[in-house]
Amino acid sequence: METLNATRSAIAASWSRVARSGLRPDGDVEAPVVDADTQSRLVRAAAPVIDDLAEQLADAEVGLLLADRQQQIVLRRFSALAVGRALDSVAAVPGAVYSEQYSGTNAIATVFETGRGEFVVGEEHYLDRLQRFRCYGHPIRHPITGTLEGVLDITGIAQDSQGVLRALVVTATRAIEGQLLLSSPTSHVRLLAAYQARAARSRHVVLGIGHDIVLANGRASAWVGESAAAELRELCRLGPEDKNREWTTTVSTDIDEAPAEARLIPVDGAPGSFVVEIFVMGALPIPRGGSAVAPPARESGNSRRLSPLEAAEVQLISESMERHKGNKSHVAEELGMGRSTLYRRMRTLGLRY
């Protein structure tokens, strides 16, 4: 393995990190194996989803790997014995800590570094021993806090469609995130609902503050840093004697320490939780509409029933189209396929734009 040819930026950056760690391309995976927490909240939320996905893929030569926030593999599923043996040969086993420093560039470790879904295919793997695999990993984020809880990876040793593998994993991670939401404290769920409702209609800085959680919209990250957030948490803790009524106060922001008016709104059914709206002088309004792209629709008259996998593909393509404002070149790149393949899949699925 001399060089990384036609590399993508994420892969190139990973190779650079791994090379600095001292791992040799011709070496073995050096992942330490320690006891895994198989009863964690993540595992409890993910296990039924992954088991269902594994059943759908029973005839495919793929394996499913779940890693927690410590980058430790906590769950593994496969049907084909050849896949199990292949995973064993590269220490992709329950309990293995599969970070880049131990396993190089791959669709578990590198996703933890980039924070987004990544394909790692063949020679894109840093270690020679991993180059037989075609993998896609997707981050699992807590639906309330947004924290990275883990990564779900699908690993194949056959030439399967990358787009289909990605669609399956993205759909599964969303299901896992839904299970994480269901297992969250009721106060967190109510705070999230109140925060989202206020943020959707406000042009100002909006935060959701609970005993052990802070939610913030995009504007908040620019105006409210750690010191201002700490002041707000203290205000919510102390506040007026009647914590069930809305009140207004003045707070400082982290830009030139400019004072601003803040409205603190208690969240029903979540004692000690508040939605905070901050009116910053000179703040630009949040853009509304204008640049949105309508999601792709199925062709009129196309009544063919979609399979679950095709439905997942439709959702995947639709969301990517919205993210990239209809730019099919960017969509194709994100989905790991050529433009012609994307057009062909859209025709097959009856999608138009």
BALOBA-1460 file (C-alpha; in Angstrom, 3 decimals):
// residues 353
<rec num="1" residu="m" x="0.000" y="0.000" z="0.000"/>
<rec num="2" residu="e" x="2.048" y="2.938" z="-1.310"/>
<rec num="3" residu="t" x="-0.316" y="5.887" z="-1.462"/>
<rec num="4" residu="l" x="-3.950" y="6.738" z="-1.060"/>
<rec num="5" residu="n" x="-5.270" y="7.329" z="-4.572"/>
<rec num="6" residu="a" x="-8.126" y="9.686" z="-5.419"/>
<rec num="7" residu="t" x="-8.740" y="10.184" z="-1.746"/>
<rec num="8" residu="r" x="-11.570" y="12.142" z="-0.226"/>
<rec num="9" residu="s" x="-10.717" y="14.879" z="2.261"/>
<rec num="10" residu="a" x="-12.122" y="12.998" z="5.254"/>
<rec num="11" residu="i" x="-10.064" y="9.933" z="4.412"/>
<rec num="12" residu="a" x="-6.919" y="11.984" z="3.797"/>
<rec num="13" residu="a" x="-7.316" y="13.736" z="7.151"/>
<rec num="14" residu="s" x="-7.810" y="10.389" z="8.868"/>
<rec num="15" residu="w" x="-4.704" y="8.898" z="7.265"/>
<rec num="16" residu="s" x="-2.714" y="11.891" z="8.492"/>
<rec num="17" residu="r" x="-3.968" y="11.437" z="12.062"/>
<rec num="18" residu="v" x="-3.285" y="7.707" z="12.015"/>
<rec num="19" residu="a" x="0.209" y="8.122" z="10.578"/>
<rec num="20" residu="r" x="1.069" y="10.512" z="13.405"/>
<rec num="21" residu="s" x="-0.112" y="7.937" z="15.937"/>
<rec num="22" residu="g" x="2.594" y="5.522" z="14.754"/>
<rec num="23" residu="l" x="0.298" y="2.779" z="13.451"/>
<rec num="24" residu="r" x="1.892" y="0.893" z="10.543"/>
<rec num="25" residu="p" x="-0.183" y="0.135" z="7.405"/>
<rec num="26" residu="d" x="1.144" y="-3.427" z="7.322"/>
<rec num="27" residu="g" x="0.511" y="-3.991" z="11.021"/>
<rec num="28" residu="d" x="-2.354" y="-5.635" z="12.895"/>
<rec num="29" residu="v" x="-5.386" y="-4.036" z="14.487"/>
<rec num="30" residu="e" x="-4.200" y="-3.326" z="18.020"/>
<rec num="31" residu="a" x="-7.601" y="-2.677" z="19.606"/>
<rec num="32" residu="p" x="-7.642" y="-3.574" z="23.309"/>
<rec num="33" residu="v" x="-10.577" y="-5.768" z="24.326"/>
<rec num="34" residu="v" x="-12.220" y="-4.979" z="27.663"/>
<rec num="35" residu="d" x="-15.574" y="-5.796" z="29.215"/>
<rec num="36" residu="a" x="-18.377" y="-3.960" z="27.422"/>
<rec num="37" residu="d" x="-21.485" y="-2.493" z="29.048"/>
<rec num="38" residu="t" x="-24.120" y="-4.560" z="27.301"/>
<rec num="39" residu="q" x="-26.944" y="-3.094" z="29.395"/>
<rec num="40" residu="s" x="-26.318" y="0.576" z="28.672"/>
<rec num="41" residu="r" x="-29.111" y="2.863" z="27.546"/>
<rec num="42" residu="l" x="-27.620" y="2.865" z="24.039"/>
<rec num="43" residu="v" x="-27.538" y="-0.936" z="23.796"/>
<rec num="44" residu="r" x="-31.087" y="-1.274" z="25.137"/>
<rec num="45" residu="a" x="-32.323" y="1.253" z="22.561"/>
<rec num="46" residu="a" x="-30.318" y="-0.180" z="19.670"/>
<rec num="47" residu="a" x="-30.567" y="-3.952" z="20.151"/>
<rec num="48" residu="p" x="-34.140" y="-4.476" z="18.851"/>
<rec num="49" residu="v" x="-33.505" y="-2.176" z="15.881"/>
<rec num="50" residu="i" x="-30.243" y="-3.900" z="14.955"/>
<rec num="51" residu="d" x="-31.762" y="-7.364" z="15.431"/>
<rec num="52" residu="d" x="-34.569" y="-6.428" z="13.049"/>
<rec num="53" residu="l" x="-32.093" y="-5.069" z="10.497"/>
<rec num="54" residu="a" x="-29.938" y="-8.185" z="10.819"/>
<rec num="55" residu="e" x="-32.975" y="-10.325" z="10.070"/>
<rec num="56" residu="q" x="-33.662" y="-8.301" z="6.908"/>
<rec num="57" residu="l" x="-30.036" y="-8.821" z="5.854"/>
<rec num="58" residu="a" x="-29.872" y="-12.516" z="6.739"/>
<rec num="59" residu="d" x="-28.925" y="-13.485" z="3.174"/>
<rec num="60" residu="a" x="-26.323" y="-10.742" z="2.734"/>
<rec num="61" residu="e" x="-22.632" y="-11.014" z="3.498"/>
<rec num="62" residu="v" x="-22.611" y="-8.099" z="5.911"/>
<rec num="63" residu="g" x="-22.062" y="-7.530" z="9.601"/>
<rec num="64" residu="l" x="-23.552" y="-4.888" z="11.893"/>
<rec num="65" residu="l" x="-21.396" y="-3.283" z="14.571"/>
<rec num="66" residu="l" x="-22.506" y="-0.863" z="17.279"/>
<rec num="67" residu="a" x="-19.877" y="1.210" z="19.084"/>
<rec num="68" residu="d" x="-20.580" y="3.406" z="22.122"/>
<rec num="69" residu="r" x="-19.228" y="6.880" z="22.867"/>
<rec num="70" residu="q" x="-15.958" y="5.321" z="24.108"/>
<rec num="71" residu="q" x="-15.566" y="3.864" z="20.587"/>
<rec num="72" residu="q" x="-15.958" y="0.387" z="22.049"/>
<rec num="73" residu="i" x="-17.864" y="-2.248" z="20.096"/>
<rec num="74" residu="v" x="-20.789" y="-3.212" z="22.311"/>
<rec num="75" residu="l" x="-22.960" y="-5.186" z="19.874"/>
<rec num="76" residu="r" x="-22.229" y="-7.301" z="16.799"/>
<rec num="77" residu="r" x="-24.570" y="-9.139" z="14.451"/>
<rec num="78" residu="f" x="-23.984" y="-11.222" z="11.291"/>
<rec num="79" residu="s" x="-25.519" y="-14.246" z="9.584"/>
<rec num="80" residu="a" x="-22.801" y="-15.522" z="7.253"/>
<rec num="81" residu="l" x="-20.036" y="-17.410" z="9.062"/>
<rec num="82" residu="a" x="-17.531" y="-15.990" z="6.564"/>
<rec num="83" residu="v" x="-18.392" y="-12.505" z="7.804"/>
<rec num="84" residu="g" x="-17.945" y="-13.534" z="11.425"/>
<rec num="85" residu="r" x="-14.544" y="-15.049" z="10.700"/>
<rec num="86" residu="a" x="-13.501" y="-11.953" z="8.758"/>
<rec num="87" residu="l" x="-14.496" y="-9.671" z="11.632"/>
<rec num="88" residu="d" x="-12.707" y="-11.882" z="14.152"/>
<rec num="89" residu="s" x="-9.536" y="-11.695" z="12.071"/>
<rec num="90" residu="v" x="-9.398" y="-7.902" z="12.479"/>
<rec num="91" residu="a" x="-10.441" y="-7.837" z="16.162"/>
<rec num="92" residu="a" x="-13.856" y="-6.330" z="15.361"/>
<rec num="93" residu="v" x="-15.347" y="-8.149" z="18.338"/>
<rec num="94" residu="p" x="-17.512" y="-7.088" z="21.294"/>
<rec num="95" residu="g" x="-15.401" y="-5.209" z="23.811"/>
<rec num="96" residu="a" x="-12.788" y="-3.987" z="21.295"/>
<rec num="97" residu="v" x="-11.944" y="-0.281" z="21.464"/>
<rec num="98" residu="y" x="-11.915" y="0.565" z="17.754"/>
<rec num="99" residu="s" x="-10.456" y="4.093" z="17.773"/>
<rec num="100" residu="e" x="-8.179" y="5.338" z="14.991"/>
<rec num="101" residu="q" x="-5.047" y="4.966" z="17.086"/>
<rec num="102" residu="y" x="-5.697" y="1.202" z="17.313"/>
<rec num="103" residu="s" x="-7.520" y="0.402" z="14.064"/>
<rec num="104" residu="g" x="-6.666" y="3.168" z="11.605"/>
<rec num="105" residu="t" x="-9.127" y="4.657" z="9.136"/>
<rec num="106" residu="n" x="-12.443" y="2.807" z="9.187"/>
<rec num="107" residu="a" x="-16.178" y="3.472" z="9.329"/>
<rec num="108" residu="i" x="-16.347" y="3.299" z="13.119"/>
<rec num="109" residu="a" x="-13.302" y="5.239" z="14.289"/>
<rec num="110" residu="t" x="-13.350" y="7.881" z="11.556"/>
<rec num="111" residu="v" x="-17.030" y="8.685" z="12.092"/>
<rec num="112" residu="f" x="-16.220" y="9.535" z="15.705"/>
<rec num="113" residu="e" x="-13.618" y="11.991" z="14.376"/>
<rec num="114" residu="t" x="-15.765" y="13.638" z="11.684"/>
<rec num="115" residu="g" x="-19.133" y="13.465" z="13.432"/>
<rec num="116" residu="r" x="-20.915" y="12.524" z="10.210"/>
<rec num="117" residu="g" x="-21.686" y="9.432" z="8.151"/>
<rec num="118" residu="e" x="-18.709" y="8.052" z="6.256"/>
<rec num="119" residu="f" x="-18.059" y="5.365" z="3.649"/>
<rec num="120" residu="v" x="-14.676" y="3.676" z="3.936"/>
<rec num="121" residu="v" x="-14.167" y="1.304" z="1.031"/>
<rec num="122" residu="g" x="-11.312" y="-1.030" z="0.189"/>
<rec num="123" residu="e" x="-7.996" y="0.798" z="-0.087"/>
<rec num="124" residu="e" x="-9.357" y="3.796" z="1.805"/>
<rec num="125" residu="h" x="-8.711" y="1.749" z="4.965"/>
<rec num="126" residu="y" x="-5.318" y="2.631" z="6.438"/>
<rec num="127" residu="l" x="-4.511" y="-0.920" z="7.516"/>
<rec num="128" residu="d" x="-3.919" y="-3.478" z="4.789"/>
<rec num="129" residu="r" x="-5.845" y="-6.084" z="6.781"/>
<rec num="130" residu="l" x="-9.046" y="-4.022" z="6.561"/>
<rec num="131" residu="q" x="-8.937" y="-3.418" z="2.827"/>
<rec num="132" residu="r" x="-11.145" y="-6.381" z="1.970"/>
<rec num="133" residu="f" x="-14.096" y="-4.595" z="3.617"/>
<rec num="134" residu="r" x="-16.636" y="-2.083" z="2.305"/>
<rec num="135" residu="c" x="-18.128" y="-0.171" z="5.210"/>
<rec num="136" residu="y" x="-20.506" y="2.633" z="6.080"/>
<rec num="137" residu="g" x="-20.794" y="4.118" z="9.567"/>
<rec num="138" residu="h" x="-23.351" y="6.639" z="10.810"/>
<rec num="139" residu="p" x="-23.361" y="8.653" z="14.035"/>
<rec num="140" residu="i" x="-26.103" y="8.115" z="16.602"/>
<rec num="141" residu="r" x="-26.952" y="11.381" z="18.342"/>
<rec num="142" residu="h" x="-29.170" y="11.888" z="21.331"/>
<rec num="143" residu="p" x="-32.325" y="13.523" z="19.945"/>
<rec num="144" residu="i" x="-32.513" y="16.001" z="22.832"/>
<rec num="145" residu="t" x="-28.937" y="16.954" z="23.675"/>
<rec num="146" residu="g" x="-27.393" y="16.286" z="20.260"/>
<rec num="147" residu="t" x="-24.458" y="14.497" z="21.907"/>
<rec num="148" residu="l" x="-22.746" y="11.701" z="19.985"/>
<rec num="149" residu="e" x="-23.885" y="8.491" z="21.682"/>
<rec num="150" residu="g" x="-22.322" y="5.982" z="19.316"/>
<rec num="151" residu="v" x="-21.846" y="4.776" z="15.762"/>
<rec num="152" residu="l" x="-23.702" y="2.093" z="13.810"/>
<rec num="153" residu="d" x="-21.552" y="0.439" z="11.163"/>
<rec num="154" residu="i" x="-22.471" y="-1.943" z="8.375"/>
<rec num="155" residu="t" x="-19.535" y="-3.892" z="7.005"/>
<rec num="156" residu="g" x="-19.582" y="-6.057" z="3.906"/>
<rec num="157" residu="i" x="-17.148" y="-8.310" z="2.107"/>
<rec num="158" residu="a" x="-19.155" y="-8.293" z="-1.141"/>
<rec num="159" residu="q" x="-19.786" y="-5.602" z="-3.780"/>
<rec num="160" residu="d" x="-23.109" y="-4.438" z="-2.373"/>
<rec num="161" residu="s" x="-24.732" y="-1.157" z="-3.395"/>
<rec num="162" residu="q" x="-23.275" y="1.600" z="-1.225"/>
<rec num="163" residu="g" x="-26.404" y="3.714" z="-1.534"/>
<rec num="164" residu="v" x="-28.612" y="0.902" z="-0.272"/>
<rec num="165" residu="l" x="-26.276" y="0.110" z="2.644"/>
<rec num="166" residu="r" x="-26.271" y="3.762" z="3.644"/>
<rec num="167" residu="a" x="-30.054" y="3.998" z="3.425"/>
<rec num="168" residu="l" x="-30.434" y="0.994" z="5.701"/>
<rec num="169" residu="v" x="-28.022" y="2.311" z="8.321"/>
<rec num="170" residu="v" x="-29.422" y="5.858" z="8.311"/>
<rec num="171" residu="t" x="-32.926" y="4.485" z="8.774"/>
<rec num="172" residu="a" x="-31.739" y="2.250" z="11.621"/>
<rec num="173" residu="t" x="-29.897" y="5.076" z="13.414"/>
<rec num="174" residu="r" x="-33.024" y="7.216" z="13.309"/>
<rec num="175" residu="a" x="-34.973" y="4.365" z="14.873"/>
<rec num="176" residu="i" x="-32.321" y="4.047" z="17.600"/>
<rec num="177" residu="e" x="-32.455" y="7.780" z="18.249"/>
<rec num="178" residu="g" x="-36.216" y="7.468" z="18.570"/>
<rec num="179" residu="q" x="-35.756" y="4.765" z="21.187"/>
<rec num="180" residu="l" x="-33.281" y="7.003" z="23.041"/>
<rec num="181" residu="l" x="-35.897" y="9.743" z="23.059"/>
<rec num="182" residu="l" x="-38.508" y="7.387" z="24.491"/>
<rec num="183" residu="s" x="-36.120" y="6.427" z="27.290"/>
<rec num="184" residu="s" x="-35.306" y="10.048" z="28.175"/>
<rec num="185" residu="p" x="-36.667" y="11.668" z="31.347"/>
<rec num="186" residu="t" x="-40.124" y="13.185" z="30.848"/>
<rec num="187" residu="s" x="-38.799" y="16.589" z="31.906"/>
<rec num="188" residu="h" x="-36.246" y="16.502" z="29.068"/>
<rec num="189" residu="v" x="-38.899" y="15.589" z="26.497"/>
<rec num="190" residu="r" x="-41.200" y="18.400" z="27.653"/>
<rec num="191" residu="l" x="-38.332" y="20.877" z="27.656"/>
<rec num="192" residu="l" x="-37.395" y="19.829" z="24.108"/>
<rec num="193" residu="a" x="-40.987" y="20.259" z="22.888"/>
<rec num="194" residu="a" x="-41.314" y="23.710" z="24.476"/>
<rec num="195" residu="y" x="-37.896" y="24.791" z="23.204"/>
<rec num="196" residu="q" x="-38.585" y="23.632" z="19.633"/>
<rec num="197" residu="a" x="-41.970" y="25.374" z="19.585"/>
<rec num="198" residu="r" x="-40.443" y="28.689" z="20.697"/>
<rec num="199" residu="a" x="-37.361" y="28.409" z="18.430"/>
<rec num="200" residu="a" x="-39.550" y="27.717" z="15.376"/>
<rec num="201" residu="r" x="-41.341" y="31.041" z="15.651"/>
<rec num="202" residu="s" x="-38.660" y="33.271" z="17.178"/>
<rec num="203" residu="r" x="-36.088" y="35.429" z="15.385"/>
<rec num="204" residu="h" x="-34.024" y="35.793" z="18.542"/>
<rec num="205" residu="v" x="-31.636" y="33.738" z="20.660"/>
<rec num="206" residu="v" x="-33.526" y="30.792" z="22.161"/>
<rec num="207" residu="l" x="-32.305" y="28.315" z="24.769"/>
<rec num="208" residu="g" x="-33.863" y="25.502" z="26.748"/>
<rec num="209" residu="i" x="-32.412" y="25.143" z="30.236"/>
<rec num="210" residu="g" x="-33.044" y="22.280" z="32.657"/>
<rec num="211" residu="h" x="-31.279" y="20.911" z="35.717"/>
<rec num="212" residu="d" x="-28.704" y="18.996" z="33.661"/>
<rec num="213" residu="i" x="-29.343" y="20.023" z="30.077"/>
<rec num="214" residu="v" x="-28.970" y="23.091" z="27.831"/>
<rec num="215" residu="l" x="-30.512" y="23.317" z="24.352"/>
<rec num="216" residu="a" x="-29.687" y="26.162" z="21.963"/>
<rec num="217" residu="n" x="-30.559" y="27.307" z="18.454"/>
<rec num="218" residu="g" x="-27.939" y="28.384" z="15.913"/>
<rec num="219" residu="r" x="-28.000" y="32.042" z="16.933"/>
<rec num="220" residu="a" x="-27.337" y="31.183" z="20.584"/>
<rec num="221" residu="s" x="-23.898" y="29.731" z="19.831"/>
<rec num="222" residu="a" x="-22.773" y="33.137" z="18.545"/>
<rec num="223" residu="w" x="-24.208" y="35.267" z="21.347"/>
<rec num="224" residu="v" x="-24.273" y="33.045" z="24.410"/>
<rec num="225" residu="g" x="-21.045" y="31.366" z="25.487"/>
<rec num="226" residu="e" x="-20.162" y="29.484" z="28.660"/>
<rec num="227" residu="s" x="-20.211" y="32.491" z="30.997"/>
<rec num="228" residu="a" x="-23.581" y="33.778" z="29.782"/>
<rec num="229" residu="a" x="-25.041" y="30.253" z="29.849"/>
<rec num="230" residu="a" x="-23.821" y="29.798" z="33.423"/>
<rec num="231" residu="e" x="-25.497" y="33.092" z="34.390"/>
<rec num="232" residu="l" x="-28.756" y="31.926" z="32.814"/>
<rec num="233" residu="r" x="-28.634" y="28.573" z="34.606"/>
<rec num="234" residu="e" x="-28.165" y="30.406" z="37.892"/>
<rec num="235" residu="l" x="-31.072" y="32.738" z="37.097"/>
<rec num="236" residu="c" x="-33.284" y="29.731" z="36.381"/>
<rec num="237" residu="r" x="-32.216" y="28.094" z="39.628"/>
<rec num="238" residu="l" x="-32.839" y="31.139" z="41.790"/>
<rec num="239" residu="g" x="-35.430" y="33.134" z="39.858"/>
<rec num="240" residu="p" x="-38.500" y="34.641" z="41.485"/>
<rec num="241" residu="e" x="-40.221" y="32.894" z="44.336"/>
<rec num="242" residu="d" x="-42.990" y="31.751" z="42.010"/>
<rec num="243" residu="k" x="-41.209" y="29.484" z="39.529"/>
<rec num="244" residu="n" x="-44.424" y="28.851" z="37.585"/>
<rec num="245" residu="r" x="-44.711" y="32.309" z="36.084"/>
<rec num="246" residu="e" x="-42.879" y="33.963" z="33.234"/>
<rec num="247" residu="w" x="-40.496" y="36.777" z="34.045"/>
<rec num="248" residu="t" x="-38.122" y="39.166" z="32.294"/>
<rec num="249" residu="t" x="-34.631" y="40.198" z="33.332"/>
<rec num="250" residu="t" x="-31.399" y="41.592" z="31.900"/>
<rec num="251" residu="v" x="-28.439" y="39.356" z="31.115"/>
<rec num="252" residu="s" x="-25.012" y="39.875" z="29.550"/>
<rec num="253" residu="t" x="-23.949" y="38.218" z="26.310"/>
<rec num="254" residu="d" x="-20.506" y="37.058" z="25.307"/>
<rec num="255" residu="i" x="-20.130" y="39.595" z="22.494"/>
<rec num="256" residu="d" x="-18.696" y="42.819" z="23.941"/>
<rec num="257" residu="e" x="-20.542" y="41.889" z="27.122"/>
<rec num="258" residu="a" x="-23.589" y="43.605" z="25.647"/>
<rec num="259" residu="p" x="-26.608" y="43.557" z="27.967"/>
<rec num="260" residu="a" x="-29.804" y="42.076" z="26.624"/>
<rec num="261" residu="e" x="-33.345" y="41.500" z="27.775"/>
<rec num="262" residu="a" x="-34.195" y="37.879" z="28.497"/>
<rec num="263" residu="r" x="-37.623" y="36.327" z="28.879"/>
<rec num="264" residu="l" x="-37.687" y="33.158" z="31.004"/>
<rec num="265" residu="i" x="-40.685" y="30.927" z="30.399"/>
<rec num="266" residu="p" x="-41.341" y="27.956" z="32.713"/>
<rec num="267" residu="v" x="-42.026" y="24.613" z="31.029"/>
<rec num="268" residu="d" x="-45.282" y="22.951" z="32.059"/>
<rec num="269" residu="g" x="-44.740" y="19.598" z="33.721"/>
<rec num="270" residu="a" x="-40.971" y="20.064" z="34.013"/>
<rec num="271" residu="p" x="-40.207" y="21.841" z="37.299"/>
<rec num="272" residu="g" x="-36.983" y="23.829" z="37.162"/>
<rec num="273" residu="s" x="-36.921" y="23.870" z="33.336"/>
<rec num="274" residu="f" x="-37.244" y="27.054" z="31.307"/>
<rec num="275" residu="v" x="-37.260" y="28.252" z="27.740"/>
<rec num="276" residu="v" x="-35.193" y="31.439" z="27.539"/>
<rec num="277" residu="e" x="-35.637" y="33.986" z="24.745"/>
<rec num="278" residu="i" x="-32.949" y="36.678" z="24.559"/>
<rec num="279" residu="f" x="-33.556" y="39.904" z="22.664"/>
<rec num="280" residu="v" x="-30.083" y="41.017" z="21.528"/>
<rec num="281" residu="m" x="-29.819" y="44.593" z="20.243"/>
<rec num="282" residu="g" x="-28.602" y="44.687" z="16.645"/>
<rec num="283" residu="a" x="-29.146" y="40.983" z="16.058"/>
<rec num="284" residu="l" x="-30.028" y="40.152" z="12.476"/>
<rec num="285" residu="p" x="-33.329" y="38.335" z="11.957"/>
<rec num="286" residu="i" x="-33.208" y="34.645" z="11.229"/>
<rec num="287" residu="p" x="-33.948" y="34.102" z="7.510"/>
<rec num="288" residu="r" x="-37.312" y="32.578" z="6.843"/>
<rec num="289" residu="g" x="-38.204" y="30.774" z="3.628"/>
<rec num="290" residu="g" x="-37.000" y="31.943" z="0.256"/>
<rec num="291" residu="s" x="-34.285" y="29.362" z="-0.258"/>
<rec num="292" residu="a" x="-36.146" y="26.206" z="0.640"/>
<rec num="293" residu="v" x="-36.359" y="23.472" z="-1.963"/>
<rec num="294" residu="a" x="-39.501" y="21.428" z="-2.194"/>
<rec num="295" residu="p" x="-38.910" y="17.765" z="-1.420"/>
<rec num="296" residu="p" x="-39.014" y="15.454" z="-4.428"/>
<rec num="297" residu="a" x="-42.362" y="13.896" z="-5.135"/>
<rec num="298" residu="r" x="-43.254" y="10.614" z="-6.757"/>
<rec num="299" residu="e" x="-44.513" y="10.832" z="-10.315"/>
<rec num="300" residu="s" x="-48.275" y="11.206" z="-10.567"/>
<rec num="301" residu="g" x="-49.833" y="7.938" z="-11.601"/>
<rec num="302" residu="n" x="-46.976" y="5.922" z="-10.114"/>
<rec num="303" residu="s" x="-48.838" y="3.699" z="-7.690"/>
<rec num="304" residu="r" x="-46.279" y="0.882" z="-7.446"/>
<rec num="305" residu="r" x="-45.922" y="-0.132" z="-3.793"/>
<rec num="306" residu="l" x="-42.426" y="0.433" z="-2.488"/>
<rec num="307" residu="s" x="-40.550" y="-2.161" z="-0.468"/>
<rec num="308" residu="p" x="-39.253" y="-1.063" z="2.978"/>
<rec num="309" residu="l" x="-35.766" y="-0.699" z="1.494"/>
<rec num="310" residu="e" x="-37.051" y="1.409" z="-1.419"/>
<rec num="311" residu="a" x="-39.030" y="3.586" z="0.991"/>
<rec num="312" residu="a" x="-35.835" y="4.156" z="2.970"/>
<rec num="313" residu="e" x="-34.054" y="5.123" z="-0.273"/>
<rec num="314" residu="v" x="-36.811" y="7.598" z="-1.136"/>
<rec num="315" residu="q" x="-36.489" y="9.240" z="2.278"/>
<rec num="316" residu="l" x="-32.700" y="9.289" z="2.011"/>
<rec num="317" residu="i" x="-32.675" y="10.917" z="-1.442"/>
<rec num="318" residu="s" x="-35.408" y="13.388" z="-0.474"/>
<rec num="319" residu="e" x="-33.564" y="14.601" z="2.602"/>
<rec num="320" residu="s" x="-30.266" y="14.869" z="0.736"/>
<rec num="321" residu="m" x="-31.987" y="16.874" z="-2.020"/>
<rec num="322" residu="e" x="-33.327" y="19.295" z="0.575"/>
<rec num="323" residu="r" x="-29.916" y="19.645" z="2.265"/>
<rec num="324" residu="h" x="-28.215" y="20.406" z="-1.048"/>
<rec num="325" residu="k" x="-31.055" y="22.544" z="-2.467"/>
<rec num="326" residu="g" x="-31.586" y="20.224" z="-5.418"/>
<rec num="327" residu="n" x="-27.933" y="20.030" z="-6.489"/>
<rec num="328" residu="k" x="-27.809" y="16.488" z="-7.813"/>
<rec num="329" residu="s" x="-24.022" y="16.431" z="-8.080"/>
<rec num="330" residu="h" x="-23.714" y="17.105" z="-4.356"/>
<rec num="331" residu="v" x="-26.465" y="14.603" z="-3.576"/>
<rec num="332" residu="a" x="-24.754" y="11.900" z="-5.616"/>
<rec num="333" residu="e" x="-21.429" y="12.604" z="-3.868"/>
<rec num="334" residu="e" x="-23.019" y="12.434" z="-0.421"/>
<rec num="335" residu="l" x="-24.749" y="9.147" z="-1.246"/>
<rec num="336" residu="g" x="-21.582" y="7.619" z="-2.662"/>
<rec num="337" residu="m" x="-22.847" y="7.123" z="-6.219"/>
<rec num="338" residu="g" x="-22.448" y="8.717" z="-9.651"/>
<rec num="339" residu="r" x="-24.962" y="11.191" z="-11.081"/>
<rec num="340" residu="s" x="-26.134" y="8.651" z="-13.644"/>
<rec num="341" residu="t" x="-26.762" y="6.116" z="-10.881"/>
<rec num="342" residu="l" x="-28.689" y="8.718" z="-8.884"/>
<rec num="343" residu="y" x="-30.878" y="9.552" z="-11.914"/>
<rec num="344" residu="r" x="-31.469" y="5.858" z="-12.544"/>
<rec num="345" residu="r" x="-32.496" y="5.240" z="-8.926"/>
<rec num="346" residu="m" x="-34.817" y="8.267" z="-8.986"/>
<rec num="347" residu="r" x="-36.500" y="6.959" z="-12.145"/>
<rec num="348" residu="t" x="-36.818" y="3.491" z="-10.665"/>
<rec num="349" residu="l" x="-38.356" y="4.902" z="-7.489"/>
<rec num="350" residu="g" x="-40.643" y="7.206" z="-9.434"/>
<rec num="351" residu="l" x="-39.105" y="10.399" z="-8.067"/>
<rec num="352" residu="r" x="-39.135" y="13.693" z="-9.916"/>
<rec num="353" residu="y" x="-37.737" y="17.087" z="-9.022"/>
